[in-house]
Amino acid sequence: MKEIYSRGQLYQLVKSVNSPRSQEILKTGPGKIYPRFCIIISALLIMSFLSYLPFLKEKPKKPVAFVWPSNQTRDVSSLVQLGKDTTIMSPKGMCSHNSSENLPPPYLLIVVCSAVHNSAARMAIRNSWAKDTQTILHDVRVVFLVGELFNGTDEDKIVEESDQFGDILQEEFIDSYQNLTLKSLMLLKWFTTSCDKGNSKQSIQYLMKTDDDMYVNLVKLYELVRNNKKPNLLVGTLICNAVPIKDPYNKWYVPSYMFSEKRFPPYLSGTGYLMHRGTAFKLLSAATTTPVFHLEDIYITGILSRKVNIRPLDNIGFSYSRRQMNSCLFRQSITTHRVKHGEMAAIYNKVKDTRNTKKCPILKSRLIRGYGPGRCKWSRTTRTYRQ
């Protein structure tokens, strides 16, 4: 029968390592006296070591996300220079009747936010879905909005492109990712000042903002605006219950001094959203008393729309993700994201060829877009965020 020793006895025994009793203890060992306890301790030590391994070699940190510093002004009136003409290049005949080409007054305007050096993306759109404005949708216009570069790079090229196609709108601001909100505000400013003809039928009734990697089904979009009955329409891909990201290394980092609430208000994905002309006026007016927020879609369609009590609407025809390459799916959709330059014309030609020849089954909602906005909570009162 094995003996169990006390701590005092063990201490006295191990003092004399050459004694027979000490050799007996060493040969027996605690593993044989307490086998289960030793197994548990060993397992815990191994797990702790394995969990620490990823930290042995320090990973290089990503650069800290750039956000507007707390001491920088976010006053819209001064940043967008309201009351001053900041348009460098204007598109030709986009906001008025084009008598030279015998075109009717524009009813719907699509403004594609692009960059000065993205000429290939603009050309891909001109050679694909924008061609419908020349064939079947004569009261629809497509404009490309760009800003300026720091050193004036490619300025000669953008001037040449504007002279050739007449669809470039260039505004006076530095064109960068951090200034996307300013870009959309410049869009609203130009639209409300250059395309406003009061309540005249000559005025553009609907405005859509989108990006140059989006495929837009103008036929389906036109059906939506013609059937709309809402005077303050604001529609796209609705996103609800989004939480501000507090990781300073994340691209969408949100410091508390810019937004202090726990959740963003419901907003539309900036990849593409549509609004009535009256909505555009209200959003720009609200911006004059609302500090700029660096995440464009949240600011324009979430913070500002909440301030003027306009609820953004979800429509499954809009999508911020890439769709399957299926002509029937594209015919029943309005927007598709992440479309490459070479795919634009291929999609357009396929949809055009099957428009009158191929009958498409009516797709279920989940096949058109497999996700929804989630459960949205709407605020009953107007809120503002920390300045």
Secondary structure by P-SEA (a helix, b strand, c coil): cbbbbcaaaaaaaacccccaaaaaaaaaccccccaaaaaaaaaaaaaaaaaacccccccccccccccccccccccccccccccccccccccccccccccccccccccbbbbbbccccaaaaaaaaaaccccccccccccbbbbbbbbbcccccaaaaaaaaaaacccbbbccccccccaaaaaaaaaaaaaacccccccccccccbbbbbccccccaaaaaaaaaaacccccccccccccbbbbbccccccccccccccccccccccccccbbbbcaaaaaaaaaaaaacccccccccccccaaaaaacbbbbbbcccccccccccaaaaaaccccccccccaaaaaaaaaaaaccccccccccccccccccccbbbbbcbbbbccc
